[in-house]
């Protein structure tokens, strides 16, 4: 960008020879995509291409499709970390420092140590952060801290909204459990009678026993009950023939079924 000229001399001054441009969607980007259908990652790429082309330094672009906050859930960024440790790059370019991560404080420490220990410059559209400059390091720490605080605030707000909705009897746990349908108008669960019949039958078999050939009931454990359900042709909620005993135990202890 013209405000950063003479850019080539600046790169020579910093001794930056190879840059990795890390692209990642934020949660706000994903929300905007849902509303507008825009490709925010492509938009981010175009911005960073304009910024980096002005420097005349080779750069690789690495795009993270998801918006995961933790480093453990971002395979592309994990590879970027390994490449930086292997001295493949002198600088990392991002739209904002928060794009590198706003996960746990442990993750923040990993990012900060990576920058300091490997003397990695951070290039944004508005500023180049020098890891040897105490003032820039202070700003990096501040940006990482504030991005984490923003994340915590957003999470608290979302959790507060979910708690209030749950107190009103609204469904807030994602996909409706087997035996129910989700009503988007009322935001509540309604019984799906066809599926509910299966739920009631399974509870009946577990509580009162399976029906043997002589018509009598026999109490059984989960493994025998799994075999019995398969013999009756009762499929799992995912449409499979096999009822795994562990999954059957989880099914029978589901809060939505036992009246909690």
Residue, then its C-alpha position, 0 to 999 in steps of 0.5 A: x500500500x502506498x502509505x508504506x513506501x518505500x516498501x522494498x527498502x523497508x523489506x531490505x532493512x528488516x531483512x525479510x526474504x520470504x513471507x507466509x500470508x495466513x488467511x482465515x475467516x472470523x466468526x463475523x465473516x461467517x455470519x456475513x456470508x450467511x446473510x449476503x452470500x459473499x466469499x469473505x476469504x476471497x475478499x481477504x485474499x484480494x486485500x492481502x495480495x494488494x498489500x504484499x505485491x507492493x513489497x516485491x517479496x515472494x510470499x506463499x498463501x495459506x487459507x484456513x477454511x474454518x474459523x476454529x479458535x483453537x490452534x488444535x482445530x486449525x491444521x493449516x495454521x499448525x503447518x504454518x507454525x512448523x514451517x516458521x520453526x523450520x526457518x522457511x519464512x521471515x514474516x507472517x502476513x495477516x489481515x489482523x493479528x487476531x486472525x492468528x488466534x484468539x483461543x486459550x491463553x496457552x495458544x496466545x503464549x504459543x503464538x507470542x513465543x513463536x514470534x519472539x523466538x523465531x524473530x518473525x515479523x508480522x505484516x498487516x495492511x496498516x503496520x509491520x511489527x518488528x519482534x525486536x522492537x519492545x514497543x511493537x512487542x507490547x502492541x502484539x501482546x495487547x492485540x492478542x490479549x484484546x482478541x481473547x477478551x473479545x472472544x470471551x465477551x462474545x461467548x458469555x453473551x451467547x451463553x447468556x442468550x442460550x441460558x435465557x432461552x433454555x429457561x423459557x423452554x426453548x431448544x438450544x442444543x442443536x439438532x433435535x434428538x430422535x423422537x422429536x422435531x424442532x419447531x423454528x417458529x416456537x423454538x421448541x421441541x415437539x414430539x414426532x409420534x412415529x419416532x416416539x413409538x420406537x423410543x417408548x418400545x425400547x424403554x419398555x423392552x429395557x424396563x420390562x424385558x424382551x418378549x420371547x417366543x413363548x410370549x413371556x418377558x425376559x429382562x436382558x442387558x444392553x448387548x442382548x437388547x441390541x441383538x433383539x432390536x436388530x432382529x425386530x428390524x428397528x434401526x438406529x436414529x442414524x438408520x443403521x441396523x446395528x445397535x451398539x450396546x454403548x450407544x444404546x446405554x446413552x440412548x436410554x439415559x438421554x435427558x430428553x427421554x427420562x424427564x430431567 
